[in-house]
Amino acid sequence: MKNNLKLITLASFVLFSIVSFLYVKNIVSFDVKILEAIWGIFTVIYLFYSIHKKSLTSWIIFAMIVGIQIGLIFPEIAFKLQFLSKIFLRLIKTIIAPILFATLVVGIASHSNMKQLGRMGWKSLLYFEVVTTLALFIGLIAINISQAGHGVIIPPGLHEELPKADPMTWQDHIINIFPENFIKSIYHGEVLPIVVFSIIFGIALAHLPIHKKEPLLNFTESLADTMFRFTNIIMKFAPLGVGGAIAYTTAHMGIDMLISLLKLLITLYITLVVFILVVLVPIALIARINIRQFIRAVAEPVSIAFATTSSESALPLAMENMEKIGVPRKVVAFVLPTGYTFNLDGTTLYLSLASIFVAQVAGKDLPIGEQLLIGLTLMLTSKGVAGVPRASLVILMGVVTSFDLPMLPVMAILGIDELMDMARTSVNVIGNCLASAVVARWEGELDDKKMNEAVWDKQEVTAA
């Protein structure tokens, strides 16, 4: 029944999309009320699908469908729904400081004993930074080529709620990286000072004797887990927030914004595929990783990450499967969790795309120097959020505010963020699994016998 409903939903979407395309291109002509009725029928079909699917993803997409129709057909109602997205964004903003502080402190204080970890520590960190930097540059190049945000008309008064910022020199930017007052940075939502404070705090905590370190480390671990649960609670409100955001955006900015969002979505998916082919595959070949076996090992963890939009949910199975293809447990246990803090390839690439997209929508042609500064900010602020669904949206909001860019395009991105999060989270998992194999090879501890043999059959994979 569920498969049949899924097939009906997909077929109706394809059919109605073709009809809409023909109508927009004036290839066929009929009353617009018929087009509205067609998509009304699809909305009902997708509603039944969402009820049977019982997933947050399906309800968010349903909210997007309804929001677009409300924005196009009932714009006066859509304008009044903006408060839903504002509530959702406020709730997200509340987790920025505690989640950054907790995840960074836990990551550093738990994994910063270089004497114990030896060469594996610096090799992992070096690998992480090189690959995420490549992801960042590929993202910047892609969005500058696609120009997905250009051509969108910004309504008057878009900036009226944003604080006015005086021109800043490069010295001012560097000074503002360092916290003057931690509580003040939290109050103003200044992401970079929070990150710097958390890094220094984590390093200091790592150097304490175990009996003094353990209470604070336990507290930050509990805080991180609490914030993950807090985020999950907030995400229950996501369909209403997304529906309100996309309805308001459609009514306020029209169909042009939706086309730009589609361009952004396509740009992201294509760029992530390019990143895998141009960066990850050559790395795997250089490290002599059996790509076929690697694909089998990551298939299920990536599927879980894609469905849940959370790298953390895929971690146990990813660790188990990487051991099956010859990566020692001690390497897996260090590299994968650390990678979830420092090696977010998909998230870094997405953030570079999305931030420049926001600037393009705002009509700001950022010089390469400022784009690189945004990229550096993103590399620092994106650490440690892989376990939280759509946490990259939180980071994007912080960076947009820091560089005096408008928030409305971010609210528009919220409407398709679920679809984007699926792809970037999957690439995060692929990148971290590959990192564990590469570090094991670098350390000379990769078991080639396991790597090159079929270590499980189809039944074992299903059981896993």
N, C-alpha and C positions, 0 to 999 in steps of 0.2 A: 504493500500500500504506500509506504513512505517513498520507495523508489519510483513508483508510478507518479506520485504527486511531484516528486523532484523533476521527473522527465516532462510532465505537463507544464510545470512552472518555467523550466528552461526553454521549452519549445514556444510557449506563449510570449516569453520575453524576446526571443529572437524574431518571431513573427511580427510582434507589435513594434519592435525597433525598426525593422525594415519598412513597415508601413509609415512610421513617423519620419524616417529618412526621406522616403519618397515624397511625403507631404511637404517637408521643409524645403526640399529641392524643387518644389513645384512640378514634379514629374506626374503626380496625381493630385486631383483637386476635389475636396469635399468640405463640408461644414466642420469648423473646428470643434463643435460640440461632439461630433463623432469621435474625433481623436481623444477628447477628454473622456468619453465613455469607454473607449478601448482601454485606456490606462486605468480607469476605474475598475474595469473587469480584472485587469492584471493585479491590481492592489488586493482585490478580494482573493484571488488565487494565491498570492504570496502570503496573505494573512493565514490561510489554511495551512500553507507550508510551514510558516513560522510556528503555528500552534503544534504541529506534529514534530517539528525539528527541536523545539524547546531549547534553543541556544541563544546566547546574547548576540552573537553575530547576526543571526537571521532577524532578530528583532531590531537591531540597529539598521540593517539594510531596509527593513520594512518602514522604519521611521524616516529614512532618507527618501523613500518612494513617496510616502505621504507628504513629507515636508516640501518636496519639489512641486507636487500638485497643488498644495495649499498656496505656495508662493506664486505660482503662475495663475491660478484660477481665482484665489481669494487673497490678493496682496494686502488688503486692509486688515485681515485677520493675522496674516503672517507677520506684519509689523509688531503686533501685540504679543507674539510668541517669543520675542527675543529674550524675555526675562528667563525662559527655561535654559537657554544656552549660557546666560550670565550666571545663573545659579550653579550650573555644572562647572563652568570655568573657575568660579570662586572656590568650589570644593577641591578642584584639582590644585589650585594655587596653594592651598593649605598644606599640601604634602611636600612641596618643593624642598624646604629647608630640612625637615626631619629625615626625609628619605635619603637626601644627598649625604647628610651628616652620618647617618647610621650605616649606610652601605659602604661608604668610603672608609670610615673608621674600622669597621669589621674587616674589610678587604685588606687594609694595610696592616693593622695590628695582628691579624691572624696569619699573614703570609710574608712578613717582612724580615724574618730571621734568615739573612743571607748565609750565615755560617752553617746553618742546618740544611738549607735548601741548595747551597753551593751554586754551581754553574747554571743549574736549571732555572734559577730565579731570574738572573739577568738575561739569559737567552730568551726566556719566555717574554719578558717585558720588552726586549729589543724587537722580537718578532711582532708582538702586538702593535707597537708604535709604528713600525714600518708599514704593516698591512693596513692599519686604520688610516694612516696618512695617505696611502695610495687610494683608499676608498674615498677619502675626503676630496682629493684632487679630481678623481673621476667624476664625483658628484657635481663639483663646481663646473667642470668642463661640460658635462651633459646639460645642465640647466642653462648655461650660457649659449649652448648650441640650440636647444629646443625653444628657448624664450617663451616658455609656457605662460608666464605671467604678464607678458606684454599685450597691450590692446584692451585691457580691462579698464573701464571708465570708473574712477573712484567718485562716489557721490560727494557733494559738498558737506563739510562738517565731519568727515570721517575721523579727523585727528582731534576733535574737540575734547575727547576724554583722556587723551594722552598727555603726559607731562611735557612741558616745553624744555628742551635741553639746549644749553649753550654749546657752541662749537668747542670741541676738545682736541688737544694736541696728542701726539703719541705718548708723550710723557704722562699726560693726564690719564690715558687709558691704562698705562702700566701701574700708576699709583693706585687707581681704583680697583686693581686686582687684589690688593692686600687689604684685609679687614681693619677698619678703624674701630668698629664696635660690632661684635658678632650679633647681638640682639638687634642693633640698628640695621644690619645687613638683612636679617630675617624680615624685619618690618617693611623694608623698602623692596624686598624681593630681589636683592642683588646676588645673583647666582655665583659669580666668580669668587667674591670674598668668602662666601660660605664654603666653596670647594677648597680654597687655600687653607682656611681655618681647619677644616676637617682633615686635610692631608697632614698638616703639622700636628694636629691632635693625635691622629693615628700613629704617626712616627713616634711621638713622645710616649704614647701608651705602649707601643711595642718594646720600648727600652726599659719599661718598669719590670721589677721582679714579678714572677708569676702570681704570687699571693696578692699583690697590689693591682696587677693588671686584670685578673680574672673577673672581679666584680663589675668593673666598667665595661669590659668586653661582653660579659653576659647581658648587661643592661642594653648596650648598643645592638646586640643580636636580637634581643627581645623587642627593641624599638623598631628595628628593621622589619621583623616579622609582623609586628603590629601595623606598621605602615603598609605592608603588602595587603593585609586583611582590610585595612582602611580603604585602600585603593579598590579592592574588590567590591566593597560596599558602595563606594562612589559610582563604580561602573554599572551598578544596577540602575542608576539614574541615566545612564548613557543614551538609551534610545530617545528619551524625552529631550535631553540636551541636544543630541544630534538632530532630531526632528525640528526643534525650534531654531537651531543654527542654520540648517539648510533652507528652511522655509523663509526665514528673514533674509538670508543671503540671496535667494532666488528673487524675492520681491524687491529687494533693495538694489541689486546689481544686475538682475536679469539673466538671460540665458548665456550671455558672454562669460560670466563667471563659471558656469557649469562646464562650458567647453574648455576653459582654461584648467579647471580641476581635472577634467578627463585627460588633457594633455599632460598635466603633472603626473597623474597616475600611470599613464603609458610610459612617460619618461622614466619614472622610477623602476618599473618592471624591466624595461629594456636595459637600463643602466645596471641593474643588479645582475642580469644575465651576462652582460659584458664584463662586469667585475669578476664574476665566477670564471668566465672563459679566459680573460686576459691576465688575471692575478692568481686566483686560487688553483686553477688547473696547472699552469706552469710551475707553481710552488710544489704541488703534489708530484709532478713529474721529476723535478729537480731532487726532491727528497726520496724518490723511488717508492712512492706510495702506489699500491695496487688500486687503481681508480675504481675498477669494478667492485672489488671487495669493500672499498670505502663507501661507495654508493649504497651497497646493501646494508652497511653498518649504520648509515645516517638516515636511511629512508624513513623508518618509523619515528625516530626522534624529531625529524624535520616535519613529518606529518602532524605530530602532536603539537609542535610549536606553531605550525601554520593554523591549526584549528583553534588553539587556545590563545594565540598571540602572546605567549609567554615562554621565554627561553627556559625559565626555571622549571616548568612542568615537564620539559623534555630531558632534564639533567640526569635523573637516575638511569633511564634507558640508554642515553648517550654514553654514560660512563661504562655501563655493562657491555655495550656493543663495541666500544673502542678497545676494551680489554680482549674481546673475542678475536679481534684482528691483530693482536700482538702488541698493543701499547701497554706497558707495565702499569700496575695499579697505582704505584707511587707517582708516576707521571700524570696519569689521568686525574688522580685526586688533587693534584696541585694545579695543573694547567687549565682544566675545564672550569672550576669555580673562579679561579683568578681571571680567566678569559671573560667570564660573565661580568667582570668589573672593568677590565681594561681592553677588551678586544671585541668591541661591538661594530663589526664591519658594516652590516646592513643599516644599523641605526645611524652611524656616522655619515654614511653616504646619503641616507634619507634627509638628515638634518641639514646637510650642505645644500641639497636640492631645495628643500622647503624654505630655508631662510632667504636664499636668493630669489625664490619665487615670490615671497612676500614683498621684497624690495622691488621686484619688477612690477607687481600689481600696484605698488605705491608710486610708480613712475620714477624711482630712484636708480640711476645708473651708477652702481657702486664701483669705484676704482678697484683694481686688482689687489692693492694693498689692504683696503678695508675688507674685501672678500676673504683674504687670507687671515685677517684678524678675527673675523667672524668664525672662520674655520678653526683657528686655534682655540677660541672660546668654546666652540662646540666639542672639540676633542677633550677639553678639560671637564666640561659640564656633563658630558654624556656617560661618564664612567659610573658604573654601579647600578644601572637602572634596568638591566635586561630582565630581571624577574618580575617587573611590573608591567602589565598590559597597558599600552599607550602612554607609558611614562615619558617617551621621547617628545610627546606633545607638550608635556610640562616643561621640558628643557627648551623646546622651541619658543614657548611663550616667554621664558626668562630671557633668552637671547634677543628676541624681537624687542622686548621692553628696553633692554640695555642699549640697543643701537637705535632707539627712537623710530622704530618702524610701526606701521599701523597694526592693530590687533584684529580687525575685521577679516583680513585674508586668512588668519590663523583659525578664526571661527569657521570660515568656509572649509578649510582643510579638515577640520573636525568632522565634517560630513562624510569624508572618504577615508578618514584616518584608519578605520577598522580594516579596510581593504589594503591600505599601504602597510599597516602593522603586520599583517600576515606575511607579506613578502620579506620585509626587513628582519623580522624575528627569525624566519627560516634561514636567512643568510647568516645571521648571528650564530645559529647553531652549527651550520656547516663550517663556518670559519673557525669556531672554537674546537670542533672535533678534528679538523685538519691540523690546527695548532698543536694539539696533543700528540698527533702522529709525527709531525715535523720535529718537535722538541725531543721526542723519543729517538728519532733517527739521528738528530744532532748529538744526543748523548750516547749514541751507539748501543741503545737498549731496545730497539724495535725488533720484535720477533718476526723475522721474514718467513719462517715456516707457517706461522699462523696467518700472516698477512697474505701469503700467496696460495693458501689452501682454502677450500670451502669449509668453514668451521661451523656452519649451521645449515640445515636444510629448510625447506619452506615451512615445515611444521614447527621447527624451533623458532623461526622468526615470528610465526603467528602466536606461539605461546608467549614469546617475550612481549 
